Structures are given as C-alpha cells and as structure tokens.
Amino acid sequence: MPTPNLGAGRSPMGLSPYGFGSPAETDKPLPATLGSGRRIDPIRRDYVLDANGAPLMMSTVQQLVYLAVFTKLGSSIEPDNGLAPFPPVINEQTADLVAQTIRNALDFIVKDNRIEILSVDVERVGDSALITRTRFRDLTTGVEEVFEQKF
C-alpha cells in the first residue's frame, strides 16, 4: 500500500518517528497527555517526556506558535514564515521592534483564524537578554495561552 503524500507541514511535528506515521509497531508508551503533536520544551528545544518516557502532547495550534517563533525567517519551505532577526543592540525601541517581529511571525496563524494575539510583552533582562510573553487565544478551542521565551 503506498504511503500518502502529506507534504511539509500537513501533520504536527513529532507525531511519529517518521513524521506522518510508521508501519512498524513500537514498545514505547502511549502519550501521557492528549494532543495532536509532541510537546516541545522552549528552553531545551527538545520533546518533553514524562517519568515513564511517554511523550507529553500539545495542540497543533500550540505547536504552530512554537515553530513560528523559533523558525528563522526564510529558513523553511514557506519563506515568509518565521522570526526575523532582532536588532543587534538593545535600546529604548527594542521592545516595540521585538513585539512587532513576533506579531509578524504569527501573522499566518492569525490570518488562518487559528489564534487571536492578546498581547506581546517584552522584558529586558540585563544588558543582552530579553524575555517575551505572547498571550494568545486558541480560536479552535477558545483557551487562552501564554508562550514565554528567552532570547
């Protein structure tokens, strides 16, 4: 039986070892939480497992937000998707520029009516680091989420 051609981005990343399904059986435990894609830790940038080694899950929308803000603009098959580089120097305008950059990265998800961005807060940490908190509503579930990342 031929495998379906799902194309890039048709299935949530990490749903199976081969991207869209494997014909082989596995002895790995079933996911510990419900969701459509494996949860990715934004700090370690790796899959999150429970104490038994089962993958924790996240929704497709959560994963889209994560990937949108961690993908470098122009580096994916969709050249307009991703996060543009931040300004090289942190100054008074940096917070506004970073917030707009994050909004631009999420624009394709907003236009697809999957999220509503409620706020993007940028906090300066020391001389060379930023923490961003993006609050959004998942329009597929109505749930408010906060995505935090450190740059």
N, CA, C and O of each residue as an XYZ file, in Angstrom:
604
protein
N       0.848     -1.178      0.000
C       0.000      0.000      0.000
C       0.893      1.241      0.000
O       1.773      1.353      0.854
N       0.696      2.165     -0.923
C       1.540      3.358     -0.971
C       1.250      4.277      0.215
O       0.124      4.348      0.707
N       2.288      4.974      0.658
C       2.089      5.926      1.750
C       1.536      7.221      1.188
O       1.840      7.590      0.054
N       0.723      7.912      1.976
C       0.152      9.165      1.473
C       1.213     10.246      1.383
O       2.138     10.285      2.194
N       1.082     11.109      0.414
C       1.979     12.245      0.289
C       1.339     13.411      1.018
O       0.485     14.104      0.465
N       1.756     13.629      2.273
C       1.146     14.670      3.082
C       1.799     16.024      2.880
O       1.203     17.050      3.210
N       2.992     16.049      2.353
C       3.666     17.322      2.132
C       4.180     17.923      3.429
O       3.853     17.443      4.514
N       4.958     18.941      3.321
C       5.536     19.588      4.504
C       4.455     20.351      5.255
O       3.675     21.091      4.656
N       4.414     20.170      6.547
C       3.512     20.933      7.388
C       2.086     20.438      7.437
O       1.229     21.114      8.008
N       1.799     19.295      6.868
C       0.429     18.790      6.890
C       0.089     18.077      8.194
O      -1.084     17.988      8.557
N       1.078     17.576      8.892
C       0.871     16.875     10.154
C       1.714     17.542     11.220
O       2.779     18.082     10.920
N       1.252     17.512     12.467
C       2.058     18.097     13.533
C       3.407     17.409     13.648
O       3.509     16.189     13.521
N       4.439     18.203     13.889
C       5.782     17.665     14.019
C       5.854     16.726     15.219
O       5.287     17.016     16.272
N       6.545     15.613     15.061
C       6.797     14.718     16.175
C       5.679     13.760     16.491
O       5.725     13.082     17.517
N       4.666     13.682     15.633
C       3.555     12.785     15.920
C       4.001     11.333     15.852
O       3.445     10.477     16.540
N       4.983     11.058     15.040
C       5.545      9.718     14.956
C       7.006      9.834     14.550
O       7.455     10.909     14.153
N       7.751      8.743     14.644
C       9.181      8.828     14.293
C       9.433      9.226     12.842
O      10.504      9.743     12.524
N       8.474      8.998     11.970
C       8.672      9.264     10.549
C       7.887     10.468     10.055
O       7.770     10.677      8.847
N       7.347     11.263     10.977
C       6.657     12.478     10.589
C       5.169     12.308     10.379
O       4.388     13.122     10.871
N       4.746     11.266      9.656
C       3.314     11.107      9.431
C       2.818      9.705      9.725
O       1.654      9.406      9.460
N       3.633      8.861     10.247
C       3.178      7.529     10.625
C       4.190      6.476     10.280
O       4.972      6.626      9.341
N       4.172      5.413     11.042
C       5.122      4.338     10.838
C       4.367      3.022     10.709
O       3.431      2.774     11.470
N       4.755      2.175      9.764
C       4.086      0.886      9.657
C       4.515     -0.077     10.765
O       3.869     -1.102     10.983
N       5.600      0.251     11.461
C       6.117     -0.655     12.489
C       5.430     -0.426     13.831
O       5.017      0.691     14.145
N       5.314     -1.470     14.603
C       4.800     -1.365     15.964
C       5.932     -0.891     16.868
O       7.107     -1.032     16.528
N       5.578     -0.337     18.000
C       6.592      0.138     18.925
C       6.257     -0.307     20.340
O       5.096     -0.550     20.668
N       7.274     -0.410     21.164
C       7.043     -0.756     22.563
C       7.054      0.495     23.442
O       6.996      0.388     24.667
N       7.128      1.675     22.832
C       7.109      2.926     23.588
C       5.723      3.128     24.188
O       4.722      2.721     23.598
N       5.664      3.760     25.367
C       4.354      4.010     25.967
C       3.547      5.015     25.154
O       4.096      5.828     24.410
N       2.240      4.939     25.314
C       1.357      5.888     24.653
C       1.541      7.266     25.271
O       2.019      7.373     26.401
N       1.174      8.318     24.554
C       1.313      9.667     25.105
C       0.631      9.798     26.464
O      -0.447      9.252     26.701
N       1.296     10.541     27.345
C       0.772     10.733     28.691
C      -0.363     11.752     28.727
O      -1.207     11.705     29.622
N      -0.393     12.668     27.769
C      -1.457     13.664     27.700
C      -2.006     13.701     26.287
O      -1.318     13.358     25.325
N      -3.248     14.121     26.179
C      -3.863     14.196     24.862
C      -3.393     15.441     24.118
O      -3.104     16.469     24.731
N      -3.323     15.343     22.831
C      -2.919     16.441     21.969
C      -2.634     15.870     20.605
O      -2.719     14.659     20.398
N      -2.293     16.744     19.668
C      -2.070     16.251     18.317
C      -0.599     16.259     17.909
O      -0.260     15.795     16.820
N       0.274     16.779     18.764
C       1.698     16.792     18.455
C       2.507     16.727     19.735
O       2.022     17.104     20.801
N       3.719     16.257     19.635
C       4.566     16.161     20.826
C       4.916     17.540     21.367
O       5.225     18.458     20.607
N       4.863     17.674     22.699
C       5.212     18.938     23.346
C       6.713     19.182     23.220
O       7.525     18.274     23.393
N       7.056     20.422     22.915
C       8.446     20.821     22.767
C       8.764     21.810     23.880
O       8.034     22.779     24.090
N       9.849     21.562     24.586
C      10.295     22.456     25.648
C      10.972     23.665     24.996
O      11.958     23.494     24.280
N      10.465     24.885     25.227
C      11.048     26.050     24.554
C      12.454     26.401     25.034
O      13.181     27.100     24.328
N      12.850     25.939     26.205
C      14.193     26.221     26.699
C      15.198     25.220     26.116
O      16.213     25.610     25.540
N      14.898     23.920     26.275
C      15.811     22.884     25.760
C      15.625     22.627     24.279
O      16.508     22.073     23.624
N      14.475     23.028     23.747
C      14.114     22.803     22.343
C      14.163     21.314     21.994
O      14.723     20.900     20.979
N      13.560     20.544     22.870
C      13.512     19.090     22.715
C      12.131     18.622     23.163
O      11.407     19.353     23.839
N      11.774     17.399     22.780
C      10.499     16.836     23.203
C      10.469     16.659     24.715
O      11.499     16.418     25.343
N       9.272     16.782     25.293
C       9.086     16.626     26.726
C       8.497     15.239     26.982
O       7.500     14.853     26.372
N       9.130     14.498     27.891
C       8.669     13.158     28.249
C       8.280     13.135     29.725
O       8.819     13.897     30.528
N       7.344     12.258     30.075
C       7.016     12.103     31.484
C       8.015     11.145     32.132
O       8.961     10.695     31.485
N       7.799     10.837     33.410
C       8.739      9.993     34.154
C       8.874      8.592     33.566
O       9.892      7.932     33.776
N       7.862      8.131     32.832
C       7.889      6.801     32.226
C       8.421      6.810     30.794
O       8.489      5.765     30.146
N       8.789      7.967     30.312
C       9.309      8.054     28.952
C       8.251      8.271     27.891
O       8.558      8.261     26.699
N       6.996      8.468     28.310
C       5.925      8.716     27.350
C       5.943     10.190     26.949
O       6.173     11.060     27.789
N       5.703     10.467     25.681
C       5.724     11.871     25.247
C       4.514     12.634     25.777
O       3.389     12.135     25.755
N       4.765     13.852     26.252
C       3.672     14.753     26.576
C       3.252     15.417     25.279
O       4.059     15.562     24.361
N       2.013     15.815     25.199
C       1.485     16.320     23.940
C       1.093     17.788     24.054
O       0.902     18.315     25.150
N       0.978     18.432     22.900
C       0.481     19.796     22.799
C      -0.436     19.860     21.584
O      -0.395     18.991     20.713
N      -1.258     20.896     21.539
C      -2.176     21.017     20.411
C      -1.427     21.463     19.158
O      -0.297     21.947     19.234
N      -2.058     21.295     18.035
C      -1.480     21.742     16.768
C      -1.230     23.243     16.801
O      -0.199     23.711     16.317
N      -2.168     24.005     17.370
C      -2.018     25.456     17.430
C      -0.843     25.841     18.324
O      -0.060     26.720     17.964
N      -0.707     25.200     19.480
C       0.440     25.474     20.344
C       1.745     25.203     19.593
O       2.699     25.974     19.690
N       1.772     24.116     18.856
C       2.980     23.754     18.122
C       3.249     24.753     16.984
O       4.402     25.100     16.726
N       2.204     25.208     16.315
C       2.371     26.215     15.269
C       2.979     27.497     15.827
O       3.874     28.081     15.216
N       2.491     27.937     16.995
C       3.026     29.143     17.630
C       4.494     28.931     17.975
O       5.337     29.780     17.683
N       4.793     27.807     18.591
C       6.175     27.495     18.955
C       7.082     27.544     17.723
O       8.114     28.214     17.732
N       6.698     26.844     16.685
C       7.532     26.767     15.492
C       7.652     28.119     14.789
O       8.700     28.436     14.226
N       6.583     28.912     14.821
C       6.624     30.224     14.170
C       7.652     31.140     14.806
O       8.319     31.905     14.109
N       7.788     31.070     16.127
C       8.721     31.982     16.792
C      10.107     31.383     16.992
O      11.011     32.079     17.454
N      10.296     30.113     16.657
C      11.629     29.522     16.749
C      12.219     29.183     15.384
O      13.337     28.676     15.300
N      11.486     29.455     14.332
C      11.997     29.226     12.986
C      12.558     30.533     12.449
O      11.889     31.566     12.489
N      13.761     30.488     11.958
C      14.390     31.682     11.382
C      13.689     32.034     10.072
O      13.483     31.171      9.219
N      13.329     33.301      9.922
C      12.654     33.761      8.712
C      13.457     33.377      7.480
O      14.659     33.633      7.407
N      12.783     32.757      6.507
C      13.427     32.365      5.261
C      14.103     31.008      5.291
O      14.694     30.594      4.294
N      14.028     30.295      6.437
C      14.735     29.016      6.530
C      13.825     27.808      6.329
O      14.299     26.671      6.335
N      12.532     28.038      6.152
C      11.619     26.902      5.979
C      11.115     26.852      4.542
O      11.448     27.705      3.719
N      10.315     25.845      4.263
C       9.757     25.697      2.919
C       8.800     26.839      2.596
O       8.557     27.138      1.426
N       8.258     27.477      3.631
C       7.428     28.672      3.472
C       8.321     29.877      3.768
O       8.488     30.225      4.937
N       8.896     30.522      2.766
C       9.911     31.551      3.009
C       9.414     32.769      3.784
O      10.222     33.482      4.378
N       8.112     33.023      3.793
C       7.588     34.181      4.520
C       7.282     33.871      5.978
O       6.933     34.778      6.734
N       7.404     32.614      6.392
C       7.117     32.231      7.770
C       8.406     32.209      8.583
O       9.464     31.828      8.082
N       8.305     32.616      9.823
C       9.453     32.578     10.721
C       9.710     33.929     11.358
O       9.052     34.923     11.054
N      10.667     33.934     12.234
C      11.005     35.114     13.014
C      12.184     35.842     12.374
O      13.244     35.257     12.146
N      11.981     37.122     12.090
C      13.060     37.949     11.531
C      14.098     38.211     12.616
O      13.785     38.132     13.804
N      15.317     38.519     12.224
C      16.354     38.809     13.225
C      15.985     40.024     14.067
O      15.370     40.974     13.584
N      16.373     39.970     15.330
C      16.156     41.094     16.230
C      17.232     42.142     16.001
O      18.279     41.843     15.426
N      16.983     43.371     16.448
C      18.022     44.404     16.340
C      19.273     43.972     17.109
O      19.160     43.332     18.154
N      20.462     44.313     16.607
C      21.697     43.864     17.255
C      21.981     44.564     18.589
O      22.750     44.057     19.406
N      21.363     45.724     18.807
C      21.601     46.480     20.033
C      20.274     46.660     20.770
O      19.259     46.998     20.161
N      20.292     46.433     22.085
C      19.090     46.629     22.888
C      19.058     48.088     23.341
O      19.974     48.568     24.008
N      17.972     48.787     22.959
C      17.796     50.178     23.374
C      16.320     50.441     23.658
O      15.551     49.496     23.840
N      15.918     51.700     23.698
C      14.537     52.060     24.056
C      13.504     51.536     23.053
O      12.368     51.249     23.431
N      13.884     51.412     21.796
C      12.938     50.958     20.768
C      12.887     49.440     20.624
O      12.024     48.918     19.918
N      13.784     48.736     21.273
C      13.897     47.287     21.072
C      12.611     46.551     21.418
O      12.188     45.676     20.663
N      11.975     46.884     22.542
C      10.759     46.163     22.956
C       9.682     46.247     21.884
O       9.055     45.240     21.554
N       9.460     47.442     21.337
C       8.446     47.597     20.290
C       8.809     46.828     19.024
O       7.948     46.207     18.401
N      10.090     46.872     18.644
C      10.534     46.156     17.444
C      10.403     44.642     17.609
O       9.964     43.951     16.690
N      10.780     44.129     18.776
C      10.688     42.689     19.032
C       9.223     42.248     19.067
O       8.876     41.211     18.501
N       8.368     43.023     19.724
C       6.940     42.681     19.776
C       6.349     42.622     18.372
O       5.588     41.708     18.058
N       6.695     43.594     17.525
C       6.182     43.591     16.150
C       6.752     42.428     15.350
O       6.049     41.846     14.524
N       8.008     42.082     15.581
C       8.626     40.943     14.897
C       7.902     39.656     15.245
O       7.670     38.818     14.373
N       7.543     39.491     16.514
C       6.809     38.293     16.939
C       5.413     38.286     16.334
O       4.946     37.246     15.870
N       4.741     39.432     16.332
C       3.412     39.512     15.699
C       3.494     39.140     14.208
O       2.626     38.439     13.687
N       4.544     39.618     13.534
C       4.723     39.289     12.112
C       4.930     37.787     11.915
O       4.408     37.206     10.964
N       5.694     37.160     12.816
C       5.944     35.719     12.702
C       4.665     34.913     12.892
O       4.509     33.841     12.306
N       3.753     35.426     13.708
C       2.499     34.710     13.985
C       1.380     35.082     13.017
O       0.287     34.520     13.086
N       1.644     36.012     12.129
C       0.608     36.544     11.244
C      -0.097     35.468     10.421
O      -1.311     35.538     10.235
N       0.635     34.482      9.928
C      -0.013     33.457      9.098
C      -0.989     32.611      9.912
O      -1.965     32.098      9.364
N      -0.739     32.459     11.211
C      -1.651     31.703     12.072
C      -2.881     32.553     12.387
O      -3.993     32.034     12.484
N      -2.676     33.856     12.545
C      -3.792     34.776     12.769
C      -4.683     34.816     11.532
O      -5.906     34.725     11.642
N      -4.073     34.954     10.353
C      -4.841     35.024      9.106
C      -5.589     33.728      8.815
O      -6.598     33.730      8.109
N      -5.087     32.618      9.366
C      -5.739     31.319      9.205
C      -6.856     31.122     10.239
O      -7.454     30.049     10.318
N      -7.129     32.162     11.025
C      -8.169     32.135     12.069
C      -7.960     31.035     13.091
O      -8.916     30.407     13.546
N      -6.698     30.803     13.450
C      -6.398     29.808     14.490
C      -6.090     30.452     15.832
O      -6.344     29.859     16.881
N      -5.536     31.683     15.803
C      -5.265     32.379     17.060
C      -5.653     33.844     16.956
O      -5.747     34.417     15.871
N      -5.875     34.432     18.135
C      -6.013     35.872     18.292
C      -4.910     36.285     19.259
O      -4.852     35.776     20.378
N      -4.043     37.191     18.848
C      -2.979     37.655     19.733
C      -3.580     38.667     20.699
O      -4.154     39.671     20.279
N      -3.444     38.399     21.995
C      -3.980     39.285     23.021
C      -2.935     40.293     23.483
O      -3.267     41.448     23.748
N      -1.677     39.870     23.583
C      -0.601     40.797     23.946
C       0.746     40.156     23.660
O       0.878     38.932     23.638
N       1.735     40.998     23.445
C       3.129     40.577     23.336
C       3.924     41.504     24.245
O       4.087     42.687     23.946
N       4.418     40.966     25.353
C       5.196     41.749     26.308
C       6.663     41.381     26.181
O       7.011     40.206     26.062
N       7.511     42.382     26.208
C       8.950     42.186     26.097
C       9.604     42.788     27.334
O       9.408     43.963     27.647
N      10.380     41.971     28.027
C      11.067     42.406     29.241
C      12.574     42.311     29.013
O      13.087     41.291     28.553
N      13.257     43.378     29.337
C      14.716     43.395     29.216
C      15.312     42.768     30.469
O      14.933     43.115     31.588
N      16.253     41.835     30.273
C      16.932     41.169     31.377
C      18.423     41.445     31.226
O      19.083     40.877     30.355
N      18.945     42.315     32.072
C      20.357     42.666     31.961
C      20.620     43.476     30.704
O      19.734     44.152     30.181
N      21.856     43.394     30.230
C      22.260     44.179     29.066
C      22.053     43.474     27.733
O      22.035     44.116     26.682
N      21.894     42.146     27.776
C      21.900     41.445     26.488
C      20.831     40.372     26.338
O      20.929     39.549     25.428
N      19.825     40.350     27.186
C      18.801     39.306     27.076
C      17.398     39.914     27.137
O      17.179     40.972     27.727
N      16.469     39.215     26.515
C      15.063     39.609     26.520
C      14.215     38.390     26.863
O      14.547     37.264     26.494
N      13.123     38.629     27.569
C      12.109     37.599     27.768
C      10.833     38.122     27.130
O      10.410     39.246     27.398
N      10.224     37.302     26.285
C       8.958     37.692     25.665
C       7.853     36.788     26.185
O       8.054     35.593     26.403
N       6.692     37.377     26.378
C       5.498     36.630     26.768
C       4.403     36.973     25.763
O       3.925     38.106     25.700
N       4.025     35.985     24.992
C       2.995     36.173     23.986
C       1.721     35.514     24.494
O       1.660     34.296     24.659
N       0.712     36.328     24.738
C      -0.579     35.815     25.211
C      -1.514     35.770     24.005
O      -1.692     36.763     23.301
N      -2.105     34.601     23.785
C      -2.991     34.437     22.637
C      -4.171     33.541     23.010
O      -4.128     32.793     23.987
N      -5.209     33.641     22.211
C      -6.372     32.766     22.368
C      -6.367     31.798     21.206
O      -6.314     32.199     20.043
N      -6.421     30.516     21.533
C      -6.543     29.462     20.529
C      -7.999     29.480     20.070
O      -8.889     29.095     20.828
N      -8.248     29.918     18.851
C      -9.614     30.045     18.346
C     -10.253     28.695     18.022
O     -11.461     28.621     17.796
N      -9.455     27.632     17.997
C     -10.029     26.301     17.765
C     -10.603     25.710     19.048
O     -11.453     24.821     19.001
N     -10.132     26.211     20.205
C     -10.612     25.688     21.493
C     -11.171     26.768     22.406
O     -11.893     26.461     23.354
N     -10.844     28.043     22.133
C     -11.259     29.139     22.997
C     -10.371     29.329     24.223
O     -10.659     30.176     25.069
N      -9.302     28.555     24.329
C      -8.424     28.587     25.501
C      -7.357     29.665     25.322
O      -6.750     29.789     24.258
N      -7.140     30.453     26.400
C      -6.050     31.430     26.400
C      -4.753     30.751     26.787
O      -4.726     29.910     27.686
N      -3.677     31.117     26.107
C      -2.358     30.521     26.356
C      -1.333     31.639     26.486
O      -1.534     32.744     25.983
N      -0.238     31.339     27.164
C       0.906     32.254     27.240
C       2.130     31.472     26.804
O       2.413     30.388     27.314
N       2.846     32.042     25.856
C       4.074     31.426     25.367
C       5.219     32.334     25.781
O       5.266     33.499     25.386
N       6.145     31.804     26.577
C       7.269     32.592     27.064
C       8.569     32.060     26.474
O       8.765     30.850     26.362
N       9.447     32.974     26.102
C      10.734     32.564     25.565
C      11.795     33.585     25.954
O      11.503     34.755     26.198
N      13.013     33.114     26.004
C      14.151     33.966     26.356
C      15.087     34.044     25.157
O      15.406     33.040     24.521
N      15.516     35.265     24.871
C      16.444     35.497     23.774
C      17.702     36.133     24.319
O      18.628     36.418     23.559
